[in-house]
Amino acid sequence: MAIRLHGISSSRAFRSIWAAEELGIDFDHVATTFGADSKEDGYLAVNPNGRIPALEEDGFNLFESMAINLYLAKQHGPEGFYPSDPREEAQTWQWSVWGISEIEPLQMEIVIQKFFLPEDKRDARVVARAEKGLARPLKVLDAHLEGRDYLLGDSVTIADINLAGVMELLNMIGFDTSGWPNADRWLAACRGRNSYARAKARD
Ligand SMILES: N[C@@H](CCC(=O)N[C@@H](CS)C(=O)NCC(=O)O)C(=O)O
């Protein structure tokens, strides 16, 4: 069976669609939404969390975008895209987990305020606090990217696609990263890849 990847690209499934496109993987894209589709029994058998994305391959099911991407890169990616050196591999995990834990919760607070709550329930102070909070991880990322094109050095790897994929939500909420020029340049380079445009065009 071919690889089947569930999830619409205008969601966090974008991260895995982007990775699959970047890795040049032949996959069936199932445009499962984060609404009713993801709560149907057939889908819950693949991802009992009822969230997108999820991957199926020969009876093997996997959920969590970062896990899916790390698996795809290691198992199916071109040489070098998933590092063979254990320390570089660990740094790949580091940046993937860091994005989910240090960036994701803050950007989600902004997403909820801007897109999900009715106007009368929105609180500008929550947005301001989350935006202020983002300055801390962005400073770390910016310092790390000083003198480096990509997270692990000269070449793009799955670490970049994972972190830039998480940070795609910042793009969606129009968060200005120009105050962190290295991070901003790196994000622009990641988003300039053909795979990014192909993933965006999936829905
Ligand atoms: N940590 C998960 C988050 C997945 C997630 O929350 N996806 C949202 C769409 S952006 C979803 O499926 N929501 C439906 C729901 O929570 O019922 C991942 O990175 O894969």
The ligand as a Tripos MOL2 file, in Angstrom:
@<TRIPOS>MOLECULE
LIG
   20    19     1     0     0
SMALL
NO_CHARGES

@<TRIPOS>ATOM
      1 N1          0.0160   17.9520   18.1090 N.3       1 LIG1
      2 C1         -0.7980   17.5920   16.9700 C.3       1 LIG1
      3 C2         -1.8510   18.6580   16.7650 C.3       1 LIG1
      4 C3         -2.8610   18.2390   15.7310 C.3       1 LIG1
      5 C4         -4.1140   19.1030   15.8070 C.2       1 LIG1
      6 O1         -4.5040   19.5790   16.8610 O.2       1 LIG1
      7 N2         -4.7520   19.2840   14.6460 N.am      1 LIG1
      8 C5         -5.9860   20.0410   14.6150 C.3       1 LIG1
      9 C6         -6.1100   20.7710   13.2830 C.3       1 LIG1
     10 S1         -5.0030   22.1430   13.1800 S.3       1 LIG1
     11 C7         -7.1880   19.1060   14.7260 C.2       1 LIG1
     12 O2         -7.1920   18.0630   14.1430 O.2       1 LIG1
     13 N3         -8.2030   19.5090   15.4770 N.am      1 LIG1
     14 C8         -9.4370   18.7710   15.5840 C.3       1 LIG1
     15 C9         -9.8370   18.5450   16.9960 C.2       1 LIG1
     16 O3         -9.0760   18.9380   17.9080 O.co2     1 LIG1
     17 O4        -10.9030   17.9630   17.2050 O.co2     1 LIG1
     18 C10         0.1210   17.4710   15.7320 C.2       1 LIG1
     19 O5          1.0750   18.2530   15.6240 O.co2     1 LIG1
     20 O6         -0.1100   16.5870   14.8980 O.co2     1 LIG1
@<TRIPOS>BOND
     1     1     2 1
     2     2     3 1
     3     2    18 1
     4     3     4 1
     5     4     5 1
     6     5     6 2
     7     5     7 1
     8     7     8 1
     9     8     9 1
    10     8    11 1
    11     9    10 1
    12    11    12 2
    13    11    13 1
    14    13    14 1
    15    14    15 1
    16    15    16 2
    17    15    17 1
    18    18    19 2
    19    18    20 1
@<TRIPOS>SUBSTRUCTURE
     1 LIG1         1 GROUP 0 **** ****
